[in-house]
Amino acid sequence: MALRACAALIILWHHFASYPPLRDWAAPLIGDILDWFEHYARATQVFFVVGGYVLARSMSAREWRLRHVGIFAMQRYFRLGIPYLATIAVILPVYGFARGWVPDDVLGKPVTLPQLLAHLFFLQDLFGYEPLSAGLWFVCINFQLGLVYATMLWLRDRLGGGVIDYVGLLGWPLAIASLFYVNLDPAAESWWLYFFPHFFLGVVIHRALAAGRAHWEFWMFQALIALALYYEWRWRLGIAMAVGLLLFAAEKLEFGAHWPRNRVIAKLGQISYSLFLIHFPVLVAVSALWARLGWVSSTAAVAGLGVAFVLSIAAAFVFYRWVEMPASHMKRSVEPALRGKRLSMATQRSD
């Protein structure tokens, strides 16, 4: 929860520091701070690492059949897709309000029907359409990674009989291919393989902490990431490595089960996905309002960023209550069909 809370706040301020006009108007007063957030505040990899760990913990002990993969895809669409679609529904009228007051390079071109349809199926980046809101690419990649992991588990149980470790047999070569080739090409950011090492690090953490497992796999994977960073430094990969160390230590010491005790951090972690989605529409709306009112001084712009931050937190709570929670309930409605036979302890150890 704490990692997700921090990551959501970092991503929020990264976007606040990256998009005009408020950031341009505020630059004379806090330009150095905004420049730092724009260039260094990158935290989506935190969600990938934590997401890989959470999925591995909840999925690896089940027996997977092909129908379970299909049910998982539907379940995943409910969990990720409904809040994602609700964000699109919010951003479109906000863009109408902001058009002519906020730069077009923030709003993009007027939305087309093919562009909207591509978003419905998480295909906009693959088809080359402009994203309708900042951060939507993450949802698409996260959906892809979940399906890839479910397919690995199906291969483990379908071809390996629950004995051959297809997660490791496929995961390690894919991670190596990404670290030393795919992840070096920015043009590949639309595909799951670009971010696979971040996600697989979370999976490896779960595998290393599973009952009866030695920790060598985690340290081997950390060494592989260190070698990849030596080969070519990547800021986001370095952060993923650090997050992996923190998550491994916290779970090893059973610290994560008792922390955070702070209710604010716990709540922010709970609404982190909603905050991730809704903060950009709020930023655009506040920017447009400030532009319409002529509040373009540096002091007013800094105040505008503060207002956008507070409204983003408030909107995230509302979004969580009325969008994300119902989406989770819909996801749970198909969960009984997804619960396959529990694997034996021997099989769990092999995974």
MITORDREN-418361 format. One line per field, with one value per residue: residue number from 1; z negated, x, y of N, C-alpha, C in turn. Coordinates in steps of 0.1 Angstrom, whole numbers, always signed. Layout:
# MITORDREN-418361
num = (NUM|...)
nup = (Z|...)
neast = (X|...)
nnorth = (Y|...)
caup = (Z|...)
caeast = (X|...)
canorth = (Y|...)
cup = (Z|...)
ceast = (X|...)
cnorth = (Y|...)
# end
This chain:
# MITORDREN-418361
num = (1|2|3|4|5|6|7|8|9|10|11|12|13|14|15|16|17|18|19|20|21|22|23|24|25|26|27|28|29|30|31|32|33|34|35|36|37|38|39|40|41|42|43|44|45|46|47|48|49|50|51|52|53|54|55|56|57|58|59|60|61|62|63|64|65|66|67|68|69|70|71|72|73|74|75|76|77|78|79|80|81|82|83|84|85|86|87|88|89|90|91|92|93|94|95|96|97|98|99|100|101|102|103|104|105|106|107|108|109|110|111|112|113|114|115|116|117|118|119|120|121|122|123|124|125|126|127|128|129|130|131|132|133|134|135|136|137|138|139|140|141|142|143|144|145|146|147|148|149|150|151|152|153|154|155|156|157|158|159|160|161|162|163|164|165|166|167|168|169|170|171|172|173|174|175|176|177|178|179|180|181|182|183|184|185|186|187|188|189|190|191|192|193|194|195|196|197|198|199|200|201|202|203|204|205|206|207|208|209|210|211|212|213|214|215|216|217|218|219|220|221|222|223|224|225|226|227|228|229|230|231|232|233|234|235|236|237|238|239|240|241|242|243|244|245|246|247|248|249|250|251|252|253|254|255|256|257|258|259|260|261|262|263|264|265|266|267|268|269|270|271|272|273|274|275|276|277|278|279|280|281|282|283|284|285|286|287|288|289|290|291|292|293|294|295|296|297|298|299|300|301|302|303|304|305|306|307|308|309|310|311|312|313|314|315|316|317|318|319|320|321|322|323|324|325|326|327|328|329|330|331|332|333|334|335|336|337|338|339|340|341|342|343|344|345|346|347|348|349|350|351)
nup = (+0|-8|+10|+33|+28|+26|+52|+68|+60|+68|+96|+102|+96|+114|+139|+134|+134|+160|+180|+197|+193|+166|+154|+169|+163|+136|+135|+131|+103|+91|+108|+108|+91|+105|+128|+119|+110|+135|+150|+134|+117|+119|+117|+125|+128|+102|+98|+116|+106|+80|+89|+103|+82|+66|+84|+88|+62|+59|+80|+86|+71|+81|+102|+136|+164|+199|+201|+178|+183|+201|+185|+166|+182|+187|+161|+155|+172|+162|+137|+144|+167|+166|+147|+163|+187|+176|+169|+195|+202|+185|+193|+219|+220|+204|+221|+240|+226|+222|+247|+268|+247|+233|+244|+276|+278|+254|+252|+275|+308|+320|+309|+326|+340|+347|+331|+305|+304|+306|+281|+264|+265|+256|+275|+286|+286|+300|+325|+331|+323|+308|+272|+250|+225|+200|+190|+196|+212|+194|+183|+205|+209|+185|+186|+207|+196|+175|+189|+202|+181|+170|+192|+191|+167|+175|+195|+178|+164|+184|+203|+188|+168|+142|+131|+146|+147|+162|+159|+150|+170|+193|+184|+176|+200|+215|+200|+201|+229|+230|+213|+225|+251|+261|+242|+246|+267|+273|+291|+286|+265|+265|+261|+241|+236|+233|+207|+193|+176|+152|+142|+140|+120|+97|+98|+94|+68|+53|+59|+47|+21|+16|-1|-12|+7|+19|+17|+38|+65|+65|+59|+80|+101|+94|+98|+125|+134|+125|+141|+166|+162|+160|+185|+200|+187|+172|+159|+150|+147|+128|+106|+104|+96|+71|+58|+59|+41|+17|+15|+13|-11|-29|-27|-34|-60|-70|-73|-57|-62|-85|-81|-61|-92|-94|-87|-67|-47|-42|-31|-9|+5|+10|+28|+49|+76|+87|+82|+99|+124|+125|+120|+141|+158|+139|+136|+162|+163|+142|+152|+175|+164|+149|+170|+184|+165|+164|+146|+146|+134|+118|+91|+89|+105|+91|+70|+84|+91|+66|+59|+79|+70|+45|+53|+70|+52|+38|+58|+65|+43|+46|+71|+66|+48|+64|+88|+91|+69|+76|+100|+90|+76|+97|+109|+89|+92|+112|+101|+87|+107|+116|+98|+97|+90|+61|+61|+52|+24|+33|+60|+58|+47|+69|+86)
neast = (+8|+19|+40|+25|+10|+30|+41|+19|+16|+40|+39|+17|+28|+48|+34|+20|+42|+50|+32|+19|-6|-1|+23|+42|+35|+40|+67|+87|+87|+89|+105|+128|+121|+100|+112|+128|+109|+98|+118|+129|+110|+98|+77|+61|+72|+72|+45|+45|+63|+52|+27|+34|+43|+19|+1|+14|+13|-14|-22|-5|-7|-29|-45|-43|-64|-73|-98|-97|-79|-92|-114|-99|-90|-114|-121|-99|-103|-126|-115|-94|-102|-128|-126|-107|-121|-141|-125|-119|-145|-148|-127|-133|-155|-141|-120|-135|-143|-118|-106|-90|-81|-62|-31|-29|-11|-13|-40|-43|-55|-89|-111|-115|-137|-125|-101|-113|-125|-102|-91|-110|-103|-77|-58|-47|-20|-6|-18|-11|-25|-32|-30|-58|-56|-32|-11|-27|-15|-2|-22|-29|-5|-2|-25|-17|+6|-5|-21|+0|+13|-7|-9|+16|+12|-8|+6|+24|+7|-7|+12|+34|+23|+21|+46|+69|+87|+74|+71|+95|+112|+103|+102|+127|+144|+128|+130|+158|+160|+146|+159|+185|+180|+152|+142|+160|+151|+132|+110|+97|+80|+53|+47|+43|+67|+87|+85|+86|+108|+105|+80|+84|+103|+88|+73|+94|+102|+80|+83|+108|+102|+83|+70|+95|+114|+146|+165|+180|+172|+161|+183|+199|+184|+185|+212|+213|+199|+215|+238|+226|+222|+248|+256|+240|+229|+197|+173|+147|+148|+167|+154|+133|+148|+157|+132|+124|+143|+135|+108|+112|+127|+108|+87|+100|+107|+82|+71|+54|+29|+21|+23|+14|+8|-2|-31|-36|-17|-23|-49|-43|-28|-48|-65|-49|-48|-71|-64|-42|-54|-73|-62|-51|-73|-83|-62|-62|-87|-85|-64|-76|-97|-82|-70|-92|-101|-80|-60|-29|-5|+26|+23|-4|-5|+11|-6|-27|-17|-16|-43|-52|-39|-52|-78|-75|-69|-94|-112|-102|-110|-138|-140|-129|-148|-172|-166|-142|-146|-172|-163|-145|-162|-177|-156|-151|-175|-171|-151|-154|-156|-130|-115|-95|-85|-66|-30|-6|+17|+42|+41|+37|+61|+77|+70)
nnorth = (-12|+13|+16|+18|+41|+61|+59|+67|+94|+105|+101|+117|+143|+143|+145|+169|+186|+184|+192|+220|+246|+255|+247|+262|+288|+288|+284|+306|+308|+282|+267|+251|+230|+219|+211|+191|+171|+166|+154|+133|+121|+93|+66|+45|+20|+10|+2|-19|-37|-43|-51|-75|-91|-92|-105|-129|-140|-144|-160|-182|-205|-218|-243|-241|-240|-237|-224|-210|-190|-174|-165|-151|-130|-117|-110|-94|-73|-61|-52|-35|-22|-10|+13|+26|+31|+47|+69|+79|+87|+108|+125|+134|+154|+173|+180|+193|+215|+227|+232|+254|+269|+255|+243|+226|+205|+193|+185|+171|+161|+166|+140|+109|+84|+58|+61|+61|+36|+20|+26|+13|-13|-14|-9|+14|+24|+5|+7|+33|+55|+87|+90|+93|+103|+111|+84|+63|+44|+27|+11|-5|-19|-32|-49|-65|-78|-92|-111|-125|-136|-153|-170|-183|-198|-215|-229|-242|-259|-272|-282|-289|-304|-294|-298|-292|-262|-238|-211|-201|-211|-198|-171|-162|-162|-144|-121|-116|-111|-88|-70|-67|-60|-53|-35|-14|+0|+27|+27|+4|+7|+3|-23|-52|-66|-48|-38|-61|-71|-56|-63|-91|-92|-88|-112|-130|-123|-132|-160|-165|-162|-181|-210|-232|-224|-215|-184|-178|-173|-148|-131|-137|-127|-100|-95|-99|-77|-57|-62|-55|-28|-19|-25|-7|+22|+27|+48|+42|+14|+11|+22|+3|-20|-11|-9|-35|-47|-34|-43|-71|-73|-62|-81|-104|-99|-98|-74|-60|-69|-56|-29|+0|+17|+42|+59|+77|+71|+45|+48|+64|+45|+27|+40|+44|+36|+48|+75|+76|+75|+96|+121|+135|+145|+163|+181|+192|+204|+223|+239|+249|+264|+283|+296|+307|+325|+342|+340|+340|+346|+339|+333|+328|+305|+286|+284|+273|+248|+236|+236|+219|+195|+190|+187|+165|+145|+144|+139|+113|+98|+99|+87|+62|+52|+51|+41|+25|+6|-6|-18|-37|-53|-64|-78|-97|-111|-130|-145|-170|-189|-188|-200|-225|-259|-262|-263|-288|-287|-294|-287|-260|-252|-257|-237)
caup = (+0|-10|+22|+43|+25|+30|+66|+74|+58|+77|+110|+103|+97|+127|+149|+131|+138|+175|+189|+196|+191|+152|+151|+175|+156|+123|+136|+125|+89|+87|+120|+105|+85|+115|+137|+112|+111|+149|+155|+125|+109|+127|+107|+130|+125|+89|+100|+124|+97|+70|+96|+106|+69|+62|+92|+85|+49|+59|+91|+89|+65|+87|+114|+147|+177|+209|+198|+167|+189|+207|+174|+160|+191|+184|+148|+155|+179|+152|+127|+149|+179|+163|+143|+175|+196|+169|+171|+208|+202|+178|+200|+231|+218|+199|+232|+247|+218|+222|+260|+270|+235|+230|+257|+283|+276|+242|+255|+287|+318|+317|+309|+338|+336|+346|+319|+293|+305|+302|+266|+258|+265|+252|+287|+292|+288|+310|+337|+334|+320|+296|+260|+246|+212|+196|+181|+201|+217|+183|+181|+216|+207|+173|+190|+215|+187|+167|+198|+205|+169|+170|+202|+185|+157|+183|+200|+167|+160|+196|+209|+178|+157|+129|+126|+153|+143|+174|+156|+150|+183|+202|+178|+176|+214|+219|+192|+207|+242|+228|+206|+233|+264|+263|+233|+250|+279|+269|+299|+282|+252|+266|+260|+228|+234|+229|+193|+186|+164|+140|+138|+136|+108|+87|+98|+88|+54|+48|+61|+38|+7|+14|-11|-8|+18|+15|+22|+49|+77|+64|+60|+94|+110|+91|+104|+139|+136|+123|+153|+176|+159|+163|+200|+204|+175|+174|+147|+145|+144|+115|+96|+103|+88|+57|+53|+57|+29|+6|+14|+9|-25|-36|-28|-41|-75|-73|-76|-49|-68|-96|-77|-70|-103|-92|-80|-55|-37|-38|-22|+4|+12|+15|+39|+58|+91|+90|+83|+111|+136|+125|+117|+153|+161|+130|+140|+174|+159|+134|+161|+184|+156|+146|+183|+187|+155|+166|+135|+152|+127|+112|+78|+91|+111|+81|+62|+92|+90|+53|+60|+87|+62|+35|+61|+75|+41|+35|+70|+64|+33|+52|+82|+60|+42|+73|+101|+89|+61|+83|+109|+82|+73|+110|+111|+80|+96|+120|+95|+84|+119|+119|+87|+100|+79|+55|+64|+41|+20|+42|+72|+55|+46|+82|+92)
caeast = (+0|+27|+47|+16|+7|+42|+42|+8|+19|+52|+34|+9|+36|+55|+25|+18|+54|+53|+22|+15|+1|+2|+37|+49|+32|+46|+82|+95|+88|+93|+109|+138|+114|+92|+121|+133|+98|+96|+129|+133|+100|+92|+74|+52|+78|+68|+33|+48|+70|+43|+17|+39|+43|+6|-5|+20|+9|-28|-25|+5|-11|-41|-43|-48|-68|-75|-110|-94|-72|-103|-121|-90|-90|-126|-119|-89|-109|-134|-108|-86|-108|-140|-121|-100|-132|-147|-116|-121|-158|-146|-118|-138|-161|-131|-113|-143|-142|-104|-102|-88|-75|-51|-24|-33|-2|-18|-53|-43|-65|-103|-112|-121|-143|-114|-93|-120|-126|-89|-90|-119|-96|-63|-49|-44|-6|-2|-23|-5|-34|-29|-37|-68|-53|-19|-11|-36|-6|+2|-33|-28|+7|-5|-34|-9|+14|-14|-24|+12|+16|-17|-6|+27|+7|-15|+16|+29|-2|-12|+23|+43|+17|+23|+59|+79|+86|+74|+72|+109|+118|+100|+103|+141|+148|+121|+136|+171|+158|+141|+170|+196|+176|+139|+141|+169|+145|+120|+99|+90|+73|+39|+46|+45|+80|+96|+84|+85|+117|+99|+69|+89|+110|+77|+70|+106|+102|+71|+89|+118|+96|+74|+74|+105|+122|+158|+164|+190|+166|+159|+196|+204|+177|+190|+225|+211|+195|+227|+246|+220|+224|+262|+256|+235|+221|+183|+168|+135|+152|+174|+143|+127|+157|+156|+118|+124|+150|+126|+96|+117|+130|+96|+79|+108|+106|+68|+69|+43|+16|+17|+25|+15|-2|-7|-43|-35|-9|-31|-60|-38|-25|-61|-71|-38|-52|-80|-56|-34|-63|-82|-55|-48|-85|-84|-52|-66|-99|-81|-56|-85|-104|-73|-68|-104|-102|-69|-51|-17|+7|+33|+17|-17|-2|+15|-19|-35|-12|-20|-58|-54|-35|-62|-90|-72|-71|-108|-118|-98|-118|-151|-138|-127|-161|-183|-162|-133|-152|-181|-156|-139|-173|-179|-145|-153|-186|-166|-140|-156|-153|-116|-108|-92|-80|-53|-19|+0|+28|+54|+40|+39|+75|+84|+67)
canorth = (+0|+24|+18|+23|+55|+70|+59|+75|+108|+108|+102|+129|+155|+143|+150|+183|+193|+182|+197|+234|+259|+259|+245|+273|+300|+287|+282|+316|+307|+269|+260|+240|+218|+213|+204|+178|+162|+163|+146|+122|+115|+83|+56|+35|+7|+6|-5|-31|-47|-47|-59|-88|-98|-95|-115|-142|-145|-148|-169|-193|-218|-225|-251|-233|-245|-227|-215|-201|-178|-165|-159|-142|-119|-109|-104|-83|-62|-55|-46|-24|-16|-1|+26|+32|+36|+59|+81|+84|+94|+121|+134|+140|+168|+182|+185|+202|+228|+232|+234|+268|+275|+247|+240|+214|+194|+186|+179|+163|+164|+161|+125|+102|+71|+47|+63|+57|+21|+14|+27|+3|-27|-13|-10|+27|+26|-5|+12|+46|+66|+95|+86|+103|+108|+106|+73|+52|+33|+18|+1|-14|-28|-40|-59|-75|-85|-102|-122|-132|-145|-164|-180|-191|-207|-225|-238|-250|-270|-280|-290|-293|-312|-288|-302|-284|-248|-230|-197|-198|-215|-187|-158|-157|-158|-132|-110|-113|-105|-74|-62|-64|-56|-47|-24|-4|+6|+34|+25|-8|+9|+0|-37|-58|-72|-37|-37|-74|-73|-50|-72|-104|-91|-90|-126|-137|-121|-142|-173|-166|-162|-192|-220|-241|-219|-207|-170|-176|-168|-133|-125|-139|-117|-87|-95|-97|-63|-49|-63|-48|-14|-17|-25|+6|+27|+32|+53|+35|+1|+12|+23|-10|-28|-7|-12|-50|-49|-30|-52|-84|-72|-60|-93|-114|-96|-97|-60|-55|-73|-47|-15|+12|+19|+55|+57|+85|+64|+33|+53|+68|+33|+20|+48|+48|+34|+59|+87|+75|+77|+108|+134|+143|+153|+174|+191|+199|+212|+235|+247|+256|+274|+294|+304|+315|+336|+351|+338|+335|+350|+328|+330|+321|+292|+277|+281|+264|+234|+232|+233|+206|+184|+187|+182|+152|+135|+143|+131|+99|+91|+97|+77|+49|+47|+50|+35|+14|-4|-14|-26|-48|-62|-71|-87|-108|-119|-141|-151|-184|-197|-188|-207|-238|-268|-258|-271|-294|-279|-297|-279|-246|-250|-257|-225)
cup = (+0|+3|+33|+41|+29|+45|+73|+72|+67|+91|+112|+104|+109|+138|+146|+135|+153|+184|+187|+196|+176|+149|+157|+167|+142|+123|+130|+110|+85|+98|+118|+100|+96|+125|+132|+113|+126|+154|+147|+118|+118|+118|+112|+128|+112|+90|+107|+114|+87|+77|+99|+93|+65|+70|+90|+72|+50|+70|+91|+82|+71|+99|+125|+159|+187|+206|+187|+172|+194|+196|+167|+169|+189|+171|+147|+162|+170|+142|+132|+159|+175|+157|+155|+184|+189|+170|+185|+209|+195|+186|+212|+229|+212|+211|+240|+239|+220|+236|+263|+259|+230|+243|+263|+281|+263|+245|+266|+297|+314|+318|+321|+333|+337|+334|+306|+293|+301|+287|+259|+256|+262|+263|+293|+295|+299|+324|+340|+331|+308|+284|+256|+233|+208|+187|+186|+207|+207|+182|+192|+213|+195|+177|+198|+206|+179|+176|+201|+193|+167|+180|+197|+176|+164|+189|+190|+164|+172|+201|+199|+167|+143|+123|+132|+150|+155|+171|+156|+163|+193|+197|+179|+190|+218|+212|+198|+220|+240|+223|+216|+247|+265|+254|+236|+262|+274|+278|+295|+269|+253|+263|+246|+225|+229|+214|+185|+175|+151|+134|+133|+123|+96|+86|+91|+73|+47|+48|+50|+23|+5|+5|-5|+2|+12|+22|+34|+61|+77|+66|+74|+103|+107|+98|+119|+142|+135|+135|+164|+174|+162|+178|+206|+193|+180|+160|+141|+141|+130|+104|+93|+94|+73|+50|+50|+44|+17|+4|+8|-6|-33|-38|-36|-56|-80|-78|-69|-54|-79|-93|-64|-80|-101|-83|-67|-44|-32|-29|-9|+12|+18|+27|+50|+73|+95|+91|+96|+123|+136|+124|+130|+158|+152|+133|+152|+171|+152|+143|+170|+176|+153|+159|+186|+178|+156|+154|+140|+146|+121|+99|+80|+97|+101|+72|+70|+91|+76|+53|+68|+79|+52|+42|+66|+64|+38|+46|+69|+54|+39|+63|+77|+55|+53|+86|+98|+80|+68|+94|+102|+79|+86|+112|+102|+84|+105|+113|+91|+95|+122|+109|+92|+88|+74|+58|+51|+37|+28|+54|+69|+53|+59|+90|+85)
ceast = (+9|+35|+38|+12|+18|+43|+31|+11|+30|+47|+26|+17|+45|+47|+22|+30|+57|+44|+18|-1|+5|+17|+46|+47|+39|+61|+90|+97|+94|+98|+119|+131|+106|+101|+126|+122|+96|+106|+132|+122|+92|+89|+64|+58|+75|+55|+35|+54|+60|+31|+21|+39|+29|-1|+1|+15|-6|-31|-16|+1|-23|-37|-50|-52|-71|-87|-107|-87|-82|-111|-112|-90|-102|-125|-110|-94|-118|-126|-100|-94|-120|-135|-114|-110|-139|-138|-118|-135|-157|-138|-124|-145|-151|-123|-121|-143|-128|-100|-101|-82|-63|-44|-29|-24|-5|-31|-53|-54|-79|-104|-120|-127|-133|-105|-100|-122|-113|-87|-98|-112|-81|-54|-44|-29|-1|-6|-18|-14|-29|-37|-47|-65|-39|-20|-19|-27|-3|-9|-32|-16|+4|-15|-26|-1|+6|-17|-12|+15|+6|-14|+6|+22|-1|-5|+22|+20|-7|+0|+32|+37|+19|+37|+70|+77|+86|+75|+87|+116|+115|+104|+118|+146|+141|+127|+150|+170|+154|+152|+181|+193|+163|+138|+151|+163|+132|+108|+91|+82|+58|+36|+50|+60|+90|+96|+84|+95|+112|+89|+75|+97|+100|+74|+82|+106|+92|+77|+100|+113|+86|+79|+84|+115|+135|+157|+174|+185|+165|+173|+202|+197|+182|+204|+224|+207|+207|+236|+240|+222|+239|+263|+251|+225|+207|+178|+157|+139|+159|+164|+136|+135|+157|+143|+118|+131|+141|+114|+101|+120|+118|+88|+87|+107|+92|+64|+56|+30|+11|+19|+19|+4|-8|-20|-43|-28|-17|-42|-55|-33|-38|-66|-60|-41|-61|-73|-48|-42|-69|-74|-53|-61|-86|-74|-56|-78|-94|-72|-65|-93|-95|-71|-80|-105|-90|-59|-37|-4|+13|+27|+4|-15|+2|+2|-27|-30|-16|-35|-60|-49|-46|-74|-88|-74|-86|-115|-114|-106|-132|-150|-137|-141|-171|-179|-153|-139|-162|-174|-150|-150|-177|-168|-147|-165|-182|-155|-142|-153|-138|-108|-106|-88|-67|-42|-13|+12|+40|+53|+42|+54|+82|+81|+74)
cnorth = (+13|+27|+24|+38|+65|+71|+68|+90|+113|+110|+114|+141|+155|+149|+165|+192|+193|+189|+212|+235|+262|+258|+257|+286|+300|+286|+293|+315|+293|+261|+249|+228|+211|+205|+191|+168|+157|+152|+133|+115|+105|+71|+45|+21|+2|-3|-18|-41|-52|-55|-73|-97|-102|-106|-129|-148|-150|-158|-181|-206|-224|-234|-244|-242|-234|-218|-206|-188|-169|-158|-149|-129|-110|-103|-92|-71|-54|-46|-33|-15|-6|+12|+33|+38|+48|+71|+87|+92|+107|+130|+141|+153|+178|+188|+195|+216|+235|+236|+249|+275|+268|+243|+227|+202|+187|+179|+169|+168|+160|+146|+120|+89|+60|+48|+58|+42|+14|+15|+16|-10|-26|-13|+3|+29|+17|+0|+26|+57|+74|+90|+97|+109|+103|+94|+61|+40|+23|+7|-9|-24|-37|-52|-70|-84|-96|-114|-131|-142|-156|-174|-189|-201|-218|-234|-247|-262|-278|-288|-296|-302|-307|-291|-294|-269|-239|-215|-193|-201|-204|-173|-153|-154|-145|-119|-106|-106|-90|-65|-58|-60|-48|-34|-12|+4|+13|+31|+12|-6|+6|-15|-42|-62|-61|-36|-50|-76|-67|-59|-85|-104|-93|-105|-134|-135|-131|-156|-176|-168|-173|-202|-230|-237|-213|-193|-167|-169|-153|-126|-126|-129|-103|-85|-93|-83|-54|-50|-55|-33|-10|-16|-12|+11|+31|+35|+45|+20|+1|+14|+10|-20|-24|-10|-27|-53|-46|-39|-66|-84|-70|-73|-104|-112|-95|-83|-55|-58|-63|-32|-12|+12|+33|+54|+65|+77|+52|+37|+57|+55|+26|+27|+51|+47|+45|+72|+88|+79|+91|+121|+142|+151|+165|+185|+199|+209|+225|+244|+255|+267|+286|+303|+312|+327|+346|+350|+332|+340|+338|+324|+323|+307|+282|+274|+271|+250|+228|+228|+220|+194|+180|+181|+168|+142|+133|+136|+117|+92|+89|+86|+63|+43|+44|+43|+22|+3|-13|-23|-38|-58|-70|-82|-100|-117|-131|-149|-166|-193|-198|-196|-222|-246|-262|-268|-277|-285|-282|-289|-265|-243|-249|-244|-213)
# end
